[in-house]
Amino acid sequence: MAFEYYPGNSLMHRLDPRIKLLWLAANIVLGAFLFDPLLLAIVYANVVLLMVVSRIPWSKMSKMYKGLIPISVFYFLANLWFYVGPTKYFSLLPQNMLNGYTVSLEGIVFSLGVVARFILMLTAYRILTLTTTVSDYVLALVKLKLPKELGVALSIGFSYVPVLVTQVSNIMDAQKARGWVFEYRNPFRRVRAMLPTLFPIIMTSIRRGYQVAAAIESKGFGNIANRTYMHELRLKRLDVYAAIICVASMILGYYIQAITPKPGIVYTLNLLYHLLNVKR
């Protein structure tokens, strides 16, 4: 589930959701600024350390990583020809096609950096959703001047996802009991077999939408100027320290990006050259 919450009382769980969003933004900014795989590995190590401190089980992350394996391989191969450095190994195509798809040491390091940025951002987002409830997530967006109507809509939409999954499973079980077959090796036949489930899914969703609208109206939801909340968000000392660290890390990442030659792989290359010379 995209918004699966894993309960706990760790450091990450206790942070204000607005600070968690700032932490996610800091990781996205660092992933955008830094290209060097070695520097990205340091940032990723901090994210993993926070995951361990939050006591998030590996089973909650393994499914995401398994799904990222084919995407990461394709991403690596697609970016391999974008940067061709002086340390060339071989070419797979003629020179007039995609620069010959020349494989170089610098290109490999550059592609590794692109894949590392992708995995870093998704891992940070996954940790955020595992340590933040949907209500706190939406409340943080509302406190950040998001329209209250949109916040309620987001909250209802996120909370309806597991209900929709359950309804789809029940409808499919009912149709299987009537002899309908869903499992086909041919993907087109599998999609065609799913078509009879669309009408009952749409009807149950519309019916539930009317029920939610009636419930909201009965609770007096409207254009209220001074709206109150069951749980008020207040910044604590821990939140202030975390915010300072996030802002400082973004400034440091921008400074490193400014002084590092593009595409920002000099640190890893120097390390590789040093290791090769030591072996010799």
Secondary structure, DSSP 8 states (H G I E B T S, - for coil): -TT------SHHHHS-HHHHHHHHHHHHHHHHH---HHHHHHHHHHHHHHHHHTT--THHHHHHHHHHHHHHHHHHHHHTTT---SSEEEESS-TTSGGGGEEEHHHHHHHHHHHHHHHHHHHHHHHHHHHS-HHHHHHHHHHTT--HHHHHHHHHHHHHHHHHHHHHHHHHHHHHHTT-----SSHHHHHHHHGGGHHHHHHHHHHHHHHHHHHHHHTT-S--SS---SS-----HHHHHHHHHHHHHHHHHHHHHHHS-TT--HHHHHHHHHHHHHH-
